[in-house]
Amino acid sequence: MKMKTWLSFLLLLTLITPAGLLAEDIAQTGSSGTQEKSASDVARELANPNSSLATLTLKNQYRWFTGDLPGADDQDNYTMVFQPVFPLSLPQDGSGNQRTLFIRPGFPLLFEQPVPRVENGGLDWDGVSALGDIGFDIGYGVSAKSGFLWALGMVGTLPTATDSDVAGKQLRLGPEFLLAKFEKWGLYGIFPSHQWNVTGWSDESFSTTQFQPVLTFILGGGWTAGSTPIGFYNWESYEWTIPVNLFISKTVILGKTPWKFQLEANYYVEQPDAFGPQVMIGFNISPVVNNPFQKGFNRLIGVK
């Protein structure tokens, strides 16, 4: 566990430096009340799935597993996911609606991922540490002045894992869409997607639907809380993975940089029978940064 903690700390340091250099000048100098208001504004914008704010998110996730396989209940692992997001803002349409193009990759590092092995007629477990398959989504989102949000895009998985025991060995692609609504108290909506195997060096069929209901309460003072569970249905094995999720987050202004800190917990009420997650505790760190690609994109589309 000490090695995992140090790796988290080192990766966090690699984020702090560019975050400071690319700091988004959102906080205003003056009284603490002005900064508190700025933190609240940023927290509300970050609650928007179509947000135009660029972020560098580090997700720290601890999982405990369960299942029918012998020894499954004794397994756990730690995963770090680095997710840089640099959305590109388009000019507002004739109705004043905000439009955004986004690419959101996720780079997972797996530490001691449990892998079952059959040896000498019995089952044993290995812990694999490796880069996992990189997930991503690409889309177009609209945030209407009325508070209505929608987005259409493509979700995918790249076969980048550095260890075959944790590799999907396939390029997977599929559609995604978002329907949501902002209210004064917060946000609610649904964010489903689906992936199929497209190509790769594994002949195993893959067809999985991901569903994510979104419920976020904006509490003021930079605080938000709610539930954004990510569940799955595997159409090949006819198995569900369903978590009950709760999160709480706080956005603060440190210097000129807004930072969002989020704590979340998942308890899985349904998972694959043989082996699947039972509990996940996550701690996410997200500095807001300037978007180095926006100026070039503006020149490309002729916006001054």
Secondary structure, DSSP 8 states (H G I E B T S, - for coil): -HHHHHHHHHHHHHHHHHHHHTB-TTS-SS-HHHHHHHHHHHHHHHT-TT---EEEEEEEEEEEEE-SSTTGGG-EEEEEEEEEE--EEE---TT--EEEEEEEEEEEEEEEEEEEEEETTEEEEEEEEEE--EEEEEEEEEE-TTSEEEEEEEEEEE---SSGGG---EEEEEEEEEEEEE-SSEEEEE--EEEEEEEES-----EEEEE-EEEEEEEETTEEEEE---EEEETTTTEEEEEEEEEEEEEEEETTEEEEEEEEEEEEEE--SSSEEEEEEEEEEEEEE--TTHHHHHHHHT--
